[in-house]
Amino acid sequence: MIAEDHRVAIRNIRREANEQIKKLAKEKKIAEDEDRRGHDETQKMTDACMLKLDQAARAKEKEIMEIR
């Protein structure tokens, strides 16, 4: 299913973002609270994208299932 491919892509982007945040924290370029905030914001954006994706997938499925 196309939606699942997009879910995987979103998760990969989240993973890459979290790795970058961890790298910055490890190099002491950001503070511990910024590290936590970065992970929280990344998760919020991921959740929002997943919600939009799910809504679009449901709408498209409904459209396809309608008999015209």
mmCIF file as Biopython writes it, N, C-alpha, C and O atoms, coordinates in Angstrom:
data_model
#
loop_
_atom_site.group_PDB
_atom_site.id
_atom_site.type_symbol
_atom_site.label_atom_id
_atom_site.label_alt_id
_atom_site.label_comp_id
_atom_site.label_asym_id
_atom_site.label_entity_id
_atom_site.label_seq_id
_atom_site.pdbx_PDB_ins_code
_atom_site.Cartn_x
_atom_site.Cartn_y
_atom_site.Cartn_z
_atom_site.occupancy
_atom_site.B_iso_or_equiv
_atom_site.auth_seq_id
_atom_site.auth_asym_id
_atom_site.pdbx_PDB_model_num
ATOM 1   N N  . MET A ? 1  ? 0.843   -1.181 0.000   1.0 0.0 1  A 1 
ATOM 2   C CA . MET A ? 1  ? 0.000   0.000  0.000   1.0 0.0 1  A 1 
ATOM 3   C C  . MET A ? 1  ? 0.889   1.246  0.000   1.0 0.0 1  A 1 
ATOM 4   O O  . MET A ? 1  ? 1.905   1.296  0.693   1.0 0.0 1  A 1 
ATOM 5   N N  . ILE A ? 2  ? 0.508   2.209  -0.754  1.0 0.0 2  A 1 
ATOM 6   C CA . ILE A ? 2  ? 1.303   3.431  -0.897  1.0 0.0 2  A 1 
ATOM 7   C C  . ILE A ? 2  ? 1.431   4.163  0.432   1.0 0.0 2  A 1 
ATOM 8   O O  . ILE A ? 2  ? 2.495   4.692  0.752   1.0 0.0 2  A 1 
ATOM 9   N N  . ALA A ? 3  ? 0.350   4.193  1.206   1.0 0.0 3  A 1 
ATOM 10  C CA . ALA A ? 3  ? 0.389   4.898  2.494   1.0 0.0 3  A 1 
ATOM 11  C C  . ALA A ? 3  ? 1.460   4.302  3.412   1.0 0.0 3  A 1 
ATOM 12  O O  . ALA A ? 3  ? 2.143   5.036  4.126   1.0 0.0 3  A 1 
ATOM 13  N N  . GLU A ? 4  ? 1.606   2.986  3.394   1.0 0.0 4  A 1 
ATOM 14  C CA . GLU A ? 4  ? 2.609   2.350  4.245   1.0 0.0 4  A 1 
ATOM 15  C C  . GLU A ? 4  ? 4.022   2.761  3.829   1.0 0.0 4  A 1 
ATOM 16  O O  . GLU A ? 4  ? 4.886   2.954  4.684   1.0 0.0 4  A 1 
ATOM 17  N N  . ASP A ? 5  ? 4.260   2.894  2.540   1.0 0.0 5  A 1 
ATOM 18  C CA . ASP A ? 5  ? 5.561   3.369  2.065   1.0 0.0 5  A 1 
ATOM 19  C C  . ASP A ? 5  ? 5.853   4.763  2.609   1.0 0.0 5  A 1 
ATOM 20  O O  . ASP A ? 5  ? 6.984   5.067  2.988   1.0 0.0 5  A 1 
ATOM 21  N N  . HIS A ? 6  ? 4.833   5.597  2.642   1.0 0.0 6  A 1 
ATOM 22  C CA . HIS A ? 6  ? 5.008   6.948  3.160   1.0 0.0 6  A 1 
ATOM 23  C C  . HIS A ? 6  ? 5.214   6.944  4.677   1.0 0.0 6  A 1 
ATOM 24  O O  . HIS A ? 6  ? 5.975   7.754  5.205   1.0 0.0 6  A 1 
ATOM 25  N N  . ARG A ? 7  ? 4.538   6.036  5.368   1.0 0.0 7  A 1 
ATOM 26  C CA . ARG A ? 7  ? 4.755   5.916  6.819   1.0 0.0 7  A 1 
ATOM 27  C C  . ARG A ? 7  ? 6.215   5.565  7.108   1.0 0.0 7  A 1 
ATOM 28  O O  . ARG A ? 7  ? 6.836   6.133  8.006   1.0 0.0 7  A 1 
ATOM 29  N N  . VAL A ? 8  ? 6.745   4.630  6.338   1.0 0.0 8  A 1 
ATOM 30  C CA . VAL A ? 8  ? 8.150   4.219  6.504   1.0 0.0 8  A 1 
ATOM 31  C C  . VAL A ? 8  ? 9.071   5.409  6.235   1.0 0.0 8  A 1 
ATOM 32  O O  . VAL A ? 8  ? 10.043  5.621  6.960   1.0 0.0 8  A 1 
ATOM 33  N N  . ALA A ? 9  ? 8.765   6.179  5.200   1.0 0.0 9  A 1 
ATOM 34  C CA . ALA A ? 9  ? 9.596   7.344  4.874   1.0 0.0 9  A 1 
ATOM 35  C C  . ALA A ? 9  ? 9.562   8.369  6.013   1.0 0.0 9  A 1 
ATOM 36  O O  . ALA A ? 9  ? 10.591  8.942  6.370   1.0 0.0 9  A 1 
ATOM 37  N N  . ILE A ? 10 ? 8.379   8.592  6.575   1.0 0.0 10 A 1 
ATOM 38  C CA . ILE A ? 10 ? 8.254   9.541  7.692   1.0 0.0 10 A 1 
ATOM 39  C C  . ILE A ? 10 ? 9.054   9.043  8.893   1.0 0.0 10 A 1 
ATOM 40  O O  . ILE A ? 10 ? 9.745   9.824  9.547   1.0 0.0 10 A 1 
ATOM 41  N N  . ARG A ? 11 ? 8.963   7.750  9.184   1.0 0.0 11 A 1 
ATOM 42  C CA . ARG A ? 11 ? 9.726   7.202  10.308  1.0 0.0 11 A 1 
ATOM 43  C C  . ARG A ? 11 ? 11.229  7.328  10.076  1.0 0.0 11 A 1 
ATOM 44  O O  . ARG A ? 11 ? 11.983  7.599  11.010  1.0 0.0 11 A 1 
ATOM 45  N N  . ASN A ? 12 ? 11.662  7.133  8.837   1.0 0.0 12 A 1 
ATOM 46  C CA . ASN A ? 12 ? 13.090  7.276  8.525   1.0 0.0 12 A 1 
ATOM 47  C C  . ASN A ? 12 ? 13.553  8.713  8.729   1.0 0.0 12 A 1 
ATOM 48  O O  . ASN A ? 12 ? 14.650  8.947  9.237   1.0 0.0 12 A 1 
ATOM 49  N N  . ILE A ? 13 ? 12.730  9.666  8.340   1.0 0.0 13 A 1 
ATOM 50  C CA . ILE A ? 13 ? 13.068  11.074 8.548   1.0 0.0 13 A 1 
ATOM 51  C C  . ILE A ? 13 ? 13.158  11.366 10.039  1.0 0.0 13 A 1 
ATOM 52  O O  . ILE A ? 13 ? 14.070  12.063 10.483  1.0 0.0 13 A 1 
ATOM 53  N N  . ARG A ? 14 ? 12.203  10.828 10.823  1.0 0.0 14 A 1 
ATOM 54  C CA . ARG A ? 14 ? 12.239  11.023 12.284  1.0 0.0 14 A 1 
ATOM 55  C C  . ARG A ? 14 ? 13.521  10.448 12.862  1.0 0.0 14 A 1 
ATOM 56  O O  . ARG A ? 14 ? 14.172  11.082 13.691  1.0 0.0 14 A 1 
ATOM 57  N N  . ARG A ? 15 ? 13.886  9.238  12.422  1.0 0.0 15 A 1 
ATOM 58  C CA . ARG A ? 15 ? 15.106  8.604  12.927  1.0 0.0 15 A 1 
ATOM 59  C C  . ARG A ? 15 ? 16.338  9.449  12.624  1.0 0.0 15 A 1 
ATOM 60  O O  . ARG A ? 15 ? 17.195  9.646  13.485  1.0 0.0 15 A 1 
ATOM 61  N N  . GLU A ? 16 ? 16.419  9.950  11.386  1.0 0.0 16 A 1 
ATOM 62  C CA . GLU A ? 16 ? 17.554  10.788 11.001  1.0 0.0 16 A 1 
ATOM 63  C C  . GLU A ? 16 ? 17.604  12.070 11.827  1.0 0.0 16 A 1 
ATOM 64  O O  . GLU A ? 16 ? 18.676  12.501 12.251  1.0 0.0 16 A 1 
ATOM 65  N N  . ALA A ? 17 ? 16.448  12.673 12.053  1.0 0.0 17 A 1 
ATOM 66  C CA . ALA A ? 17 ? 16.401  13.902 12.862  1.0 0.0 17 A 1 
ATOM 67  C C  . ALA A ? 17 ? 16.863  13.616 14.291  1.0 0.0 17 A 1 
ATOM 68  O O  . ALA A ? 17 ? 17.647  14.377 14.857  1.0 0.0 17 A 1 
ATOM 69  N N  . ASN A ? 18 ? 16.376  12.514 14.872  1.0 0.0 18 A 1 
ATOM 70  C CA . ASN A ? 18 ? 16.777  12.155 16.230  1.0 0.0 18 A 1 
ATOM 71  C C  . ASN A ? 18 ? 18.269  11.861 16.321  1.0 0.0 18 A 1 
ATOM 72  O O  . ASN A ? 18 ? 18.913  12.197 17.315  1.0 0.0 18 A 1 
ATOM 73  N N  . GLU A ? 19 ? 18.816  11.238 15.290  1.0 0.0 19 A 1 
ATOM 74  C CA . GLU A ? 19 ? 20.263  10.977 15.272  1.0 0.0 19 A 1 
ATOM 75  C C  . GLU A ? 19 ? 21.049  12.283 15.245  1.0 0.0 19 A 1 
ATOM 76  O O  . GLU A ? 19 ? 22.071  12.408 15.920  1.0 0.0 19 A 1 
ATOM 77  N N  . GLN A ? 20 ? 20.579  13.249 14.472  1.0 0.0 20 A 1 
ATOM 78  C CA . GLN A ? 20 ? 21.254  14.550 14.415  1.0 0.0 20 A 1 
ATOM 79  C C  . GLN A ? 20 ? 21.183  15.263 15.765  1.0 0.0 20 A 1 
ATOM 80  O O  . GLN A ? 20 ? 22.160  15.871 16.201  1.0 0.0 20 A 1 
ATOM 81  N N  . ILE A ? 21 ? 20.038  15.188 16.417  1.0 0.0 21 A 1 
ATOM 82  C CA . ILE A ? 21 ? 19.885  15.807 17.739  1.0 0.0 21 A 1 
ATOM 83  C C  . ILE A ? 21 ? 20.826  15.151 18.730  1.0 0.0 21 A 1 
ATOM 84  O O  . ILE A ? 21 ? 21.492  15.840 19.502  1.0 0.0 21 A 1 
ATOM 85  N N  . LYS A ? 22 ? 20.890  13.812 18.719  1.0 0.0 22 A 1 
ATOM 86  C CA . LYS A ? 22 ? 21.792  13.094 19.618  1.0 0.0 22 A 1 
ATOM 87  C C  . LYS A ? 22 ? 23.247  13.487 19.365  1.0 0.0 22 A 1 
ATOM 88  O O  . LYS A ? 22 ? 24.029  13.654 20.300  1.0 0.0 22 A 1 
ATOM 89  N N  . LYS A ? 23 ? 23.594  13.630 18.086  1.0 0.0 23 A 1 
ATOM 90  C CA . LYS A ? 23 ? 24.959  14.005 17.723  1.0 0.0 23 A 1 
ATOM 91  C C  . LYS A ? 23 ? 25.291  15.389 18.289  1.0 0.0 23 A 1 
ATOM 92  O O  . LYS A ? 23 ? 26.365  15.591 18.856  1.0 0.0 23 A 1 
ATOM 93  N N  . LEU A ? 24 ? 24.372  16.332 18.133  1.0 0.0 24 A 1 
ATOM 94  C CA . LEU A ? 24 ? 24.599  17.676 18.664  1.0 0.0 24 A 1 
ATOM 95  C C  . LEU A ? 24 ? 24.739  17.655 20.181  1.0 0.0 24 A 1 
ATOM 96  O O  . LEU A ? 24 ? 25.577  18.363 20.739  1.0 0.0 24 A 1 
ATOM 97  N N  . ALA A ? 25 ? 23.930  16.854 20.840  1.0 0.0 25 A 1 
ATOM 98  C CA . ALA A ? 25 ? 24.008  16.760 22.302  1.0 0.0 25 A 1 
ATOM 99  C C  . ALA A ? 25 ? 25.332  16.123 22.724  1.0 0.0 25 A 1 
ATOM 100 O O  . ALA A ? 25 ? 25.964  16.572 23.680  1.0 0.0 25 A 1 
ATOM 101 N N  . LYS A ? 26 ? 25.743  15.090 22.020  1.0 0.0 26 A 1 
ATOM 102 C CA . LYS A ? 26 ? 26.994  14.403 22.347  1.0 0.0 26 A 1 
ATOM 103 C C  . LYS A ? 26 ? 28.193  15.342 22.175  1.0 0.0 26 A 1 
ATOM 104 O O  . LYS A ? 26 ? 29.148  15.293 22.949  1.0 0.0 26 A 1 
ATOM 105 N N  . GLU A ? 27 ? 28.127  16.196 21.149  1.0 0.0 27 A 1 
ATOM 106 C CA . GLU A ? 27 ? 29.208  17.147 20.891  1.0 0.0 27 A 1 
ATOM 107 C C  . GLU A ? 27 ? 29.095  18.396 21.767  1.0 0.0 27 A 1 
ATOM 108 O O  . GLU A ? 27 ? 29.883  19.332 21.633  1.0 0.0 27 A 1 
ATOM 109 N N  . LYS A ? 28 ? 28.110  18.400 22.661  1.0 0.0 28 A 1 
ATOM 110 C CA . LYS A ? 28 ? 27.871  19.515 23.589  1.0 0.0 28 A 1 
ATOM 111 C C  . LYS A ? 28 ? 27.539  20.820 22.857  1.0 0.0 28 A 1 
ATOM 112 O O  . LYS A ? 28 ? 27.817  21.907 23.363  1.0 0.0 28 A 1 
ATOM 113 N N  . LYS A ? 29 ? 26.944  20.709 21.665  1.0 0.0 29 A 1 
ATOM 114 C CA . LYS A ? 29 ? 26.537  21.897 20.911  1.0 0.0 29 A 1 
ATOM 115 C C  . LYS A ? 29 ? 25.143  22.362 21.310  1.0 0.0 29 A 1 
ATOM 116 O O  . LYS A ? 29 ? 24.751  23.496 21.033  1.0 0.0 29 A 1 
ATOM 117 N N  . ILE A ? 30 ? 24.396  21.469 21.967  1.0 0.0 30 A 1 
ATOM 118 C CA . ILE A ? 30 ? 23.094  21.852 22.513  1.0 0.0 30 A 1 
ATOM 119 C C  . ILE A ? 30 ? 23.005  21.329 23.940  1.0 0.0 30 A 1 
ATOM 120 O O  . ILE A ? 30 ? 23.662  20.355 24.305  1.0 0.0 30 A 1 
ATOM 121 N N  . ALA A ? 31 ? 22.181  21.995 24.735  1.0 0.0 31 A 1 
ATOM 122 C CA . ALA A ? 31 ? 22.006  21.600 26.131  1.0 0.0 31 A 1 
ATOM 123 C C  . ALA A ? 31 ? 21.061  20.403 26.230  1.0 0.0 31 A 1 
ATOM 124 O O  . ALA A ? 31 ? 20.374  20.049 25.272  1.0 0.0 31 A 1 
ATOM 125 N N  . GLU A ? 32 ? 21.048  19.796 27.407  1.0 0.0 32 A 1 
ATOM 126 C CA . GLU A ? 32 ? 20.212  18.615 27.637  1.0 0.0 32 A 1 
ATOM 127 C C  . GLU A ? 32 ? 18.727  18.921 27.433  1.0 0.0 32 A 1 
ATOM 128 O O  . GLU A ? 32 ? 17.993  18.110 26.868  1.0 0.0 32 A 1 
ATOM 129 N N  . ASP A ? 33 ? 18.290  20.099 27.898  1.0 0.0 33 A 1 
ATOM 130 C CA . ASP A ? 33 ? 16.877  20.449 27.724  1.0 0.0 33 A 1 
ATOM 131 C C  . ASP A ? 33 ? 16.538  20.685 26.249  1.0 0.0 33 A 1 
ATOM 132 O O  . ASP A ? 33 ? 15.423  20.393 25.817  1.0 0.0 33 A 1 
ATOM 133 N N  . GLU A ? 34 ? 17.474  21.201 25.493  1.0 0.0 34 A 1 
ATOM 134 C CA . GLU A ? 34 ? 17.266  21.379 24.053  1.0 0.0 34 A 1 
ATOM 135 C C  . GLU A ? 34 ? 17.200  20.021 23.354  1.0 0.0 34 A 1 
ATOM 136 O O  . GLU A ? 34 ? 16.447  19.841 22.397  1.0 0.0 34 A 1 
ATOM 137 N N  . ASP A ? 35 ? 17.993  19.073 23.843  1.0 0.0 35 A 1 
ATOM 138 C CA . ASP A ? 35 ? 17.968  17.712 23.315  1.0 0.0 35 A 1 
ATOM 139 C C  . ASP A ? 35 ? 16.575  17.118 23.503  1.0 0.0 35 A 1 
ATOM 140 O O  . ASP A ? 35 ? 15.992  16.582 22.561  1.0 0.0 35 A 1 
ATOM 141 N N  . ARG A ? 36 ? 16.050  17.213 24.706  1.0 0.0 36 A 1 
ATOM 142 C CA . ARG A ? 36 ? 14.714  16.690 24.989  1.0 0.0 36 A 1 
ATOM 143 C C  . ARG A ? 36 ? 13.657  17.404 24.165  1.0 0.0 36 A 1 
ATOM 144 O O  . ARG A ? 36 ? 12.765  16.772 23.600  1.0 0.0 36 A 1 
ATOM 145 N N  . ARG A ? 37 ? 13.761  18.721 24.100  1.0 0.0 37 A 1 
ATOM 146 C CA . ARG A ? 37 ? 12.793  19.512 23.339  1.0 0.0 37 A 1 
ATOM 147 C C  . ARG A ? 37 ? 12.842  19.137 21.859  1.0 0.0 37 A 1 
ATOM 148 O O  . ARG A ? 37 ? 11.804  19.046 21.203  1.0 0.0 37 A 1 
ATOM 149 N N  . GLY A ? 38 ? 14.037  18.922 21.340  1.0 0.0 38 A 1 
ATOM 150 C CA . GLY A ? 38 ? 14.191  18.526 19.947  1.0 0.0 38 A 1 
ATOM 151 C C  . GLY A ? 38 ? 13.525  17.194 19.648  1.0 0.0 38 A 1 
ATOM 152 O O  . GLY A ? 38 ? 12.852  17.040 18.629  1.0 0.0 38 A 1 
ATOM 153 N N  . HIS A ? 39 ? 13.717  16.232 20.544  1.0 0.0 39 A 1 
ATOM 154 C CA . HIS A ? 39 ? 13.083  14.924 20.364  1.0 0.0 39 A 1 
ATOM 155 C C  . HIS A ? 39 ? 11.560  15.043 20.465  1.0 0.0 39 A 1 
ATOM 156 O O  . HIS A ? 39 ? 10.829  14.414 19.699  1.0 0.0 39 A 1 
ATOM 157 N N  . ASP A ? 40 ? 11.088  15.856 21.417  1.0 0.0 40 A 1 
ATOM 158 C CA . ASP A ? 40 ? 9.642   16.052 21.575  1.0 0.0 40 A 1 
ATOM 159 C C  . ASP A ? 40 ? 9.038   16.708 20.333  1.0 0.0 40 A 1 
ATOM 160 O O  . ASP A ? 40 ? 7.988   16.282 19.853  1.0 0.0 40 A 1 
ATOM 161 N N  . GLU A ? 41 ? 9.692   17.733 19.821  1.0 0.0 41 A 1 
ATOM 162 C CA . GLU A ? 41 ? 9.183   18.434 18.638  1.0 0.0 41 A 1 
ATOM 163 C C  . GLU A ? 41 ? 9.201   17.518 17.410  1.0 0.0 41 A 1 
ATOM 164 O O  . GLU A ? 41 ? 8.274   17.530 16.600  1.0 0.0 41 A 1 
ATOM 165 N N  . THR A ? 42 ? 10.261  16.731 17.287  1.0 0.0 42 A 1 
ATOM 166 C CA . THR A ? 42 ? 10.341  15.788 16.178  1.0 0.0 42 A 1 
ATOM 167 C C  . THR A ? 42 ? 9.181   14.802 16.245  1.0 0.0 42 A 1 
ATOM 168 O O  . THR A ? 42 ? 8.569   14.488 15.224  1.0 0.0 42 A 1 
ATOM 169 N N  . GLN A ? 43 ? 8.877   14.312 17.452  1.0 0.0 43 A 1 
ATOM 170 C CA . GLN A ? 43 ? 7.775   13.367 17.607  1.0 0.0 43 A 1 
ATOM 171 C C  . GLN A ? 43 ? 6.438   14.037 17.301  1.0 0.0 43 A 1 
ATOM 172 O O  . GLN A ? 43 ? 5.573   13.426 16.673  1.0 0.0 43 A 1 
ATOM 173 N N  . LYS A ? 44 ? 6.256   15.291 17.738  1.0 0.0 44 A 1 
ATOM 174 C CA . LYS A ? 44 ? 5.014   16.011 17.449  1.0 0.0 44 A 1 
ATOM 175 C C  . LYS A ? 44 ? 4.821   16.185 15.946  1.0 0.0 44 A 1 
ATOM 176 O O  . LYS A ? 44 ? 3.718   15.995 15.434  1.0 0.0 44 A 1 
ATOM 177 N N  . MET A ? 45 ? 5.889   16.544 15.239  1.0 0.0 45 A 1 
ATOM 178 C CA . MET A ? 45 ? 5.796   16.702 13.791  1.0 0.0 45 A 1 
ATOM 179 C C  . MET A ? 45 ? 5.510   15.359 13.111  1.0 0.0 45 A 1 
ATOM 180 O O  . MET A ? 45 ? 4.735   15.288 12.157  1.0 0.0 45 A 1 
ATOM 181 N N  . THR A ? 46 ? 6.142   14.306 13.612  1.0 0.0 46 A 1 
ATOM 182 C CA . THR A ? 46 ? 5.901   12.973 13.066  1.0 0.0 46 A 1 
ATOM 183 C C  . THR A ? 46 ? 4.443   12.578 13.255  1.0 0.0 46 A 1 
ATOM 184 O O  . THR A ? 46 ? 3.800   12.089 12.326  1.0 0.0 46 A 1 
ATOM 185 N N  . ASP A ? 47 ? 3.925   12.792 14.456  1.0 0.0 47 A 1 
ATOM 186 C CA . ASP A ? 47 ? 2.530   12.451 14.734  1.0 0.0 47 A 1 
ATOM 187 C C  . ASP A ? 47 ? 1.583   13.235 13.831  1.0 0.0 47 A 1 
ATOM 188 O O  . ASP A ? 47 ? 0.611   12.680 13.318  1.0 0.0 47 A 1 
ATOM 189 N N  . ALA A ? 48 ? 1.863   14.518 13.635  1.0 0.0 48 A 1 
ATOM 190 C CA . ALA A ? 48 ? 1.014   15.350 12.777  1.0 0.0 48 A 1 
ATOM 191 C C  . ALA A ? 48 ? 1.043   14.855 11.334  1.0 0.0 48 A 1 
ATOM 192 O O  . ALA A ? 48 ? 0.005   14.800 10.675  1.0 0.0 48 A 1 
ATOM 193 N N  . CYS A ? 49 ? 2.216   14.500 10.845  1.0 0.0 49 A 1 
ATOM 194 C CA . CYS A ? 49 ? 2.329   13.989 9.474   1.0 0.0 49 A 1 
ATOM 195 C C  . CYS A ? 49 ? 1.617   12.652 9.326   1.0 0.0 49 A 1 
ATOM 196 O O  . CYS A ? 49 ? 0.956   12.406 8.318   1.0 0.0 49 A 1 
ATOM 197 N N  . MET A ? 50 ? 1.749   11.795 10.321  1.0 0.0 50 A 1 
ATOM 198 C CA . MET A ? 50 ? 1.079   10.488 10.267  1.0 0.0 50 A 1 
ATOM 199 C C  . MET A ? 50 ? -0.441  10.674 10.269  1.0 0.0 50 A 1 
ATOM 200 O O  . MET A ? 50 ? -1.152  9.961  9.561   1.0 0.0 50 A 1 
ATOM 201 N N  . LEU A ? 51 ? -0.935  11.619 11.054  1.0 0.0 51 A 1 
ATOM 202 C CA . LEU A ? 51 ? -2.371  11.882 11.099  1.0 0.0 51 A 1 
ATOM 203 C C  . LEU A ? 51 ? -2.870  12.361 9.735   1.0 0.0 51 A 1 
ATOM 204 O O  . LEU A ? 51 ? -3.895  11.887 9.246   1.0 0.0 51 A 1 
ATOM 205 N N  . LYS A ? 52 ? -2.146  13.300 9.123   1.0 0.0 52 A 1 
ATOM 206 C CA . LYS A ? 52 ? -2.529  13.790 7.793   1.0 0.0 52 A 1 
ATOM 207 C C  . LYS A ? 52 ? -2.502  12.662 6.771   1.0 0.0 52 A 1 
ATOM 208 O O  . LYS A ? 52 ? -3.394  12.553 5.930   1.0 0.0 52 A 1 
ATOM 209 N N  . LEU A ? 53 ? -1.486  11.833 6.846   1.0 0.0 53 A 1 
ATOM 210 C CA . LEU A ? 53 ? -1.363  10.706 5.928   1.0 0.0 53 A 1 
ATOM 211 C C  . LEU A ? 53 ? -2.529  9.742  6.096   1.0 0.0 53 A 1 
ATOM 212 O O  . LEU A ? 53 ? -3.121  9.298  5.112   1.0 0.0 53 A 1 
ATOM 213 N N  . ASP A ? 54 ? -2.860  9.417  7.346   1.0 0.0 54 A 1 
ATOM 214 C CA . ASP A ? 54 ? -3.970  8.499  7.603   1.0 0.0 54 A 1 
ATOM 215 C C  . ASP A ? 54 ? -5.290  9.074  7.096   1.0 0.0 54 A 1 
ATOM 216 O O  . ASP A ? 54 ? -6.109  8.353  6.526   1.0 0.0 54 A 1 
ATOM 217 N N  . GLN A ? 55 ? -5.493  10.367 7.305   1.0 0.0 55 A 1 
ATOM 218 C CA . GLN A ? 55 ? -6.721  11.006 6.833   1.0 0.0 55 A 1 
ATOM 219 C C  . GLN A ? 55 ? -6.800  10.967 5.309   1.0 0.0 55 A 1 
ATOM 220 O O  . GLN A ? 55 ? -7.855  10.673 4.747   1.0 0.0 55 A 1 
ATOM 221 N N  . ALA A ? 56 ? -5.710  11.257 4.655   1.0 0.0 56 A 1 
ATOM 222 C CA . ALA A ? 56 ? -5.686  11.237 3.192   1.0 0.0 56 A 1 
ATOM 223 C C  . ALA A ? 56 ? -5.920  9.823  2.669   1.0 0.0 56 A 1 
ATOM 224 O O  . ALA A ? 56 ? -6.634  9.632  1.684   1.0 0.0 56 A 1 
ATOM 225 N N  . ALA A ? 57 ? -5.321  8.836  3.324   1.0 0.0 57 A 1 
ATOM 226 C CA . ALA A ? 57 ? -5.484  7.448  2.894   1.0 0.0 57 A 1 
ATOM 227 C C  . ALA A ? 57 ? -6.932  6.996  3.064   1.0 0.0 57 A 1 
ATOM 228 O O  . ALA A ? 57 ? -7.478  6.322  2.190   1.0 0.0 57 A 1 
ATOM 229 N N  . ARG A ? 58 ? -7.553  7.363  4.181   1.0 0.0 58 A 1 
ATOM 230 C CA . ARG A ? 58 ? -8.958  7.001  4.402   1.0 0.0 58 A 1 
ATOM 231 C C  . ARG A ? 58 ? -9.860  7.674  3.374   1.0 0.0 58 A 1 
ATOM 232 O O  . ARG A ? 58 ? -10.779 7.049  2.844   1.0 0.0 58 A 1 
ATOM 233 N N  . ALA A ? 59 ? -9.597  8.951  3.092   1.0 0.0 59 A 1 
ATOM 234 C CA . ALA A ? 59 ? -10.406 9.674  2.114   1.0 0.0 59 A 1 
ATOM 235 C C  . ALA A ? 59 ? -10.272 9.044  0.732   1.0 0.0 59 A 1 
ATOM 236 O O  . ALA A ? 59 ? -11.263 8.887  0.019   1.0 0.0 59 A 1 
ATOM 237 N N  . LYS A ? 60 ? -9.069  8.688  0.362   1.0 0.0 60 A 1 
ATOM 238 C CA . LYS A ? 60 ? -8.847  8.078  -0.951  1.0 0.0 60 A 1 
ATOM 239 C C  . LYS A ? 60 ? -9.499  6.696  -1.025  1.0 0.0 60 A 1 
ATOM 240 O O  . LYS A ? 60 ? -10.082 6.333  -2.047  1.0 0.0 60 A 1 
ATOM 241 N N  . GLU A ? 61 ? -9.399  5.935  0.057   1.0 0.0 61 A 1 
ATOM 242 C CA . GLU A ? 61 ? -10.026 4.623  0.097   1.0 0.0 61 A 1 
ATOM 243 C C  . GLU A ? 61 ? -11.546 4.750  -0.046  1.0 0.0 61 A 1 
ATOM 244 O O  . GLU A ? 61 ? -12.178 3.979  -0.769  1.0 0.0 61 A 1 
ATOM 245 N N  . LYS A ? 62 ? -12.114 5.719  0.643   1.0 0.0 62 A 1 
ATOM 246 C CA . LYS A ? 62 ? -13.562 5.951  0.545   1.0 0.0 62 A 1 
ATOM 247 C C  . LYS A ? 62 ? -13.942 6.341  -0.880  1.0 0.0 62 A 1 
ATOM 248 O O  . LYS A ? 62 ? -14.945 5.871  -1.417  1.0 0.0 62 A 1 
ATOM 249 N N  . GLU A ? 63 ? -13.136 7.199  -1.480  1.0 0.0 63 A 1 
ATOM 250 C CA . GLU A ? 63 ? -13.386 7.642  -2.862  1.0 0.0 63 A 1 
ATOM 251 C C  . GLU A ? 63 ? -13.349 6.454  -3.824  1.0 0.0 63 A 1 
ATOM 252 O O  . GLU A ? 63 ? -14.194 6.341  -4.712  1.0 0.0 63 A 1 
ATOM 253 N N  . ILE A ? 64 ? -12.381 5.584  -3.647  1.0 0.0 64 A 1 
ATOM 254 C CA . ILE A ? 64 ? -12.232 4.420  -4.514  1.0 0.0 64 A 1 
ATOM 255 C C  . ILE A ? 64 ? -13.394 3.449  -4.337  1.0 0.0 64 A 1 
ATOM 256 O O  . ILE A ? 64 ? -13.862 2.848  -5.304  1.0 0.0 64 A 1 
ATOM 257 N N  . MET A ? 65 ? -13.856 3.300  -3.105  1.0 0.0 65 A 1 
ATOM 258 C CA . MET A ? 65 ? -14.898 2.331  -2.805  1.0 0.0 65 A 1 
ATOM 259 C C  . MET A ? 65 ? -16.298 2.790  -3.238  1.0 0.0 65 A 1 
ATOM 260 O O  . MET A ? 65 ? -17.216 1.975  -3.329  1.0 0.0 65 A 1 
ATOM 261 N N  . GLU A ? 66 ? -16.460 4.077  -3.502  1.0 0.0 66 A 1 
ATOM 262 C CA . GLU A ? 66 ? -17.759 4.570  -3.924  1.0 0.0 66 A 1 
ATOM 263 C C  . GLU A ? 66 ? -18.073 4.069  -5.335  1.0 0.0 66 A 1 
ATOM 264 O O  . GLU A ? 66 ? -17.219 4.069  -6.222  1.0 0.0 66 A 1 
ATOM 265 N N  . ILE A ? 67 ? -19.303 3.651  -5.509  1.0 0.0 67 A 1 
ATOM 266 C CA . ILE A ? 67 ? -19.744 3.211  -6.837  1.0 0.0 67 A 1 
ATOM 267 C C  . ILE A ? 67 ? -20.401 4.404  -7.503  1.0 0.0 67 A 1 
ATOM 268 O O  . ILE A ? 67 ? -21.329 5.013  -6.970  1.0 0.0 67 A 1 
ATOM 269 N N  . ARG A ? 68 ? -19.901 4.715  -8.666  1.0 0.0 68 A 1 
ATOM 270 C CA . ARG A ? 68 ? -20.447 5.890  -9.365  1.0 0.0 68 A 1 
ATOM 271 C C  . ARG A ? 68 ? -21.328 5.472  -10.487 1.0 0.0 68 A 1 
ATOM 272 O O  . ARG A ? 68 ? -21.878 6.320  -11.190 1.0 0.0 68 A 1 
#
